[in-house]
Amino acid sequence: MRLVLLNDKVVGKELAMSIYLSSGMVYAKKGMTLSEKVIKILKSVGIDTVYVKDENDEVNLKEILKTPIRLEVADDLKNVYDNIKKNKIVDESKIRSIVEKIVDNLDVSENSFLLNNVGQKNEDLKLVTHSINVTILSLLVGINKKYDKEKLEKLGMGAILHDVGKLFDESEEHSKIGYELIKNNSRIPVTAYMGILHHHEYEDGTGYPEKVKGDKIHEFSKIISICNEYTNLLESRKFNLPSEVIEYLTSQSGKKFNSEIYKTFTESIYCYPNGLYVKLNNGMEGVVVLQNKNFPTRPMIGVVENGNPVIYNLMDNLTLFIEKIVL
């Protein structure tokens, strides 16, 4: 299979993975032929990249959180959010249960990815999807920082609720609104709701709402901050691929983001997904087939050399590197 941008170049290709809606409905079934109409419809629900079938059946692709579990979590979280919006009451036990379900079902192997295979027709579900994505990424960082399960769950509770204030106000005030709501109406741990208050604060003090910086920002907030920014940039469609977002975040490291957290984050996110076609600096083109754990810029690349399939492990060939993405 091959990861491609949805455009007129892929008309006639077959989907290699089904696309779902947040409701759980299959929106575009595996094996469907991509037409101009289908491409337009998929893009309208926020899908910009898909996997299509090709001759590369050696590509190993796994979901960080399997789609059925993700859809269950999304339904549970929507119910919690609906209750918060209606009654301004936060059910701590349900939030904890949602986070536990995510933690218990994460696939943290190096070949698992946060796949963009759930589209959104309902605007109300965008906040739910965003919150889940930020939570998954935050937990991956926590796992790489060797957090125990109790600490992971506290981080996850802050992450899943980081934008809860947006249920009432989309402005910069949402951080404070969410913080006050959680602090006053639930038994959510202090470290979790501090993550809500400061998830838009930056290392250099240019963030909001309190313009605190450096050591004044809790570690959970620093983790949620970079995961939130990464997710926002992908969702905004300013960037289509993880590698493009990582390149931007690299330019902000040390200013917006804590250097240690940034390093752990980039080790947790595989920026060249399996199935992506790339060009190496030796001029050869190939497909990413496997990852090397904790070395996201040094995957294994399958190429055809003199008519024969060859895999270049970029960890064993240190003079080779990915020069550009081929889409």
N, C-alpha and C positions, 0 to 999 in steps of 0.2 A: 504494500500500500504506500501511498505518497501523500504528504501533506501539501495542500495547494490553497492559493487564494481563490475565492469565488469571483470569477470573471469570465469573459467570453472564451478564454483559452481552454476552459474545462468543459465546455458544452460537449455532450456526448459521452462523458466519462461516467463511470458507475460509482455510487457512494459505497465506501468500504465500512462505514459505521453509521448506524441509524442516528437521526436527529430527533430529540424529544422536546416537548413543551413542558413548562414547570408543572402543568396539571397532570403529567405522566403520560399524555397521549403521544404516540409516535407520530412525528410531523413529517418526516421523510425517511422511508424505510431503506435499510441496507440493500444494495443492489439496484436502487432506483437510478435511472439515467438522468443526468443533469441536463436540463434544457434551459433556455434563457428565462422562461417563466419560473421554473423551479428555483433558479439562482436568485432571481429578483425576490421571490417569496422568502427564501432563507435569509437573505440580507435584511429583509424588513423586520425580522424577529431577532436581529443582532448576531447572526452567524456570518462570519467573514472568512473563516478558513474551515476546510473539511478534509477528511481523508478519502481518497479515491483509490480504486483498484488499479494496480499495474503489475508488472512482472516481479516486483520485489516482495516475495512472500516471506522473506527471512526477517522482515521488520518485526521487532518485539514491542508490542504496545499494550500497556496496562493503565487502568484508571486509578488515580490516587484514592478516589472514593467512588465506588461503583455506582452507576446511574440509578439503579433501584433504591439504594440506600440514600443517595443524594435527594431523590424525589420525596422519600419519606421524611427526611430532615426538613426539606423545604416546606412541606405541608404542616409539620409540627410547628415550625418557626412562624409561619404565616398565622396560625391560630393564636400563638402567643402574642405576636404583634397586634393582631386584631383586638385582643383583649386589653392590651396596654393602651391602644388608641382610644378604645371605648371607655375604659374604666380607670385608666392611669394606675393600674395595679400590675406588678411584675411577679409572675409565678416562678420563684427561685428554683423549685424542684423540677419544673418542666425545662427551664433553661439548662440546669445541670444535666438533666437526662439527654437533651439534644447534644450537648457537648460530649458527654460520655459516649453516645452513639457514634459520633464522628471519630473520637479518639480510638475507640475499639475497632473501627473498620478502616482506618487509614492504611494504605499500602505504601510503605516508605522505601520500597526497593528502588534502585537507581533507574529502572526502566518504566516507572509509573509517572503519569502526567495528569495535570489538571486540565482535562479536555473541555473544549468549547463545543459541547454537543447538546446543550439545553438552551433552546431559544425562549424569548419572552414576547408574548402577545399582550400581556397585561402589565401596565405600568406599575401597578401596586406590587408586583412580584419582583421588580428590579432590586428593591432594597433587600429583599430576602436573599436573592441570589448573590448580590454583592456581599452581604454579611457572611454568608457561608463560605464564599471564596476567600475572603480575608481571614476567616477563622482557620480554614485548612492551611493556608500559607503560614499563618502565625504559629500554628501547632508544629508545622515542619521545622520552623526555626527553633522552637522550644525543644523539640526532639533532638536536633543537632546540638543544642546547648546542654543536653543531658538532663533536662528537667525530669523529675519523677512524675508519676501520674497525677498526684494531687496538685502539683504546681502547674502541670499542663492544663488541667481542668480549670484552674483559676484564670490562666491566660486565655483559654478558650471562651470563658464566660465574658471576659472583657471584650474580646474580639467579636463575638456574636452579637453583642449589644453596643458596639462602638458608635453606631449611627442611629441608635434608638431615638435620639432627640429629633431626627428628621421626620418622625411620625407627626411632629407638631410644628416644626419650623425648619425650612431648608437653608436658612442663613447660617453664618458663622456661629450664631448663638446656639446651634444644635448641640455642640459639645457640652456647654454648661447645662442646657435643658436636660439632656440625657443623664448627665452626672447627678443633678439634683433629683431627678425622678428615681434613679436606681438607688441613690444614697438614702432617700427618705421612705421608700416604699418596698423594700425587700431586704433579704438577708444575704445579698450578693457580697462576697468578700471585698474589703477595702482595696486590695491590690487590683481587683477587676474593675471597680468603678473609677479608680485613678487612671486606668487605661482609657476609659471613655472620655474623661475630662481633657486629657493631654494628647490625644491621638493626632492632633494637627500642630503640635509644638515641634520646633526644630532645634537642632544642636546649637545653632548660632543665635537663637532668641528671636527669629523673624516669624515664628508661627503664631497661633492663636489658640485659646482665648486670653491667656495670661502672659504670653511672651516670656515664659520661663525657658531656661536653656541648660544644656549639659547635665550635670549631676542632679539638677532640680527636677528632671524628668524621670519618672519611674521606668525601669527596664521594659515592663510590659507595654507601656506607651510607645517606647522606641521601636519595639517589634511591630506593634499594630500599625504605627505610622508608616513604615516602609512598605508593609504588606498592603495597606490601604492605598498608598500612592501608586504602587505597581498595578493593583487591580483597577483603580480609576483610569489609569493611562490606557490599559487594554480595552476597558469598556467604552472609553471616549472615542475609540477608533482613530486616534492620532497615530497609533502604532498597531500593526497587525500581529507581530510576532514577539515572543518573550525576549529574544536577543536585542531587539530594537529598544525595548523598555529598559533592559539591563544597561545598555549603553548610556541611556539618558540618566539613569539613577547613579551610574558611576561618576558622572560629572557633578552630581550633587553630594557625593559622599564626603563627610567631614564638615560640610556646611549644613545641609538639612539633616543628615543621618549620622548617627554614631558609627564610627569606623568599624568597631568590633561587630556590632549588629549587622552592618552592611556586609561584612565578610561572611558571617554565618548565613545571612539571607542568600547571597549569591552562591554559596555552596549547597543551598537547599533547593534552588530552582534550576532545573536543567533547561538552559536557554536555547538549545538546538534540539527540538523534539525529534524522537524517532520518526522516520518517514520523511524528514525534511531534506530536500536536495540542496547540496552546497558545492562550492568550488574551492579547491585547495590552492595553496600558494604555488604548487608545482604545476598548476594548470589543469589538473584532473578534476572531473566532476563525479560526484557520487551521492549516495543517500546515507543519512545517519541511521545506523542499524542497532546500536547499543550504546549505553552510557557508561562512564567511569565514575563511580561514587565519589562525591566531594570535589570532582573536577569537571564542572559543567561545560567548560569551553574546550574540553579534550575528549570528545566522544570517539566511537569507532565508526569508520566510514567505509561503506561497501562501494567498490568501484569495479569497472570492467577494464582489465589491463591485458592487452594482446589477445582479446577474445575470451579471457578467463576471469571469473569473479575473484576479487581479492579484497580482503578487509584490512584497512589501515587503522591500527590502534594509535591514536594521537598521543597516548601516554608513552608509547614505545618509539615513536617517531617525533622527537621533540623539535626537529627543524620544520616539521609540517604544521600548518595551522589553517583554519577556515578563513578564506579570504572574503567570500561573499555568499549570500544565499541566492539560490537559483529558483525563481518562481515563474 
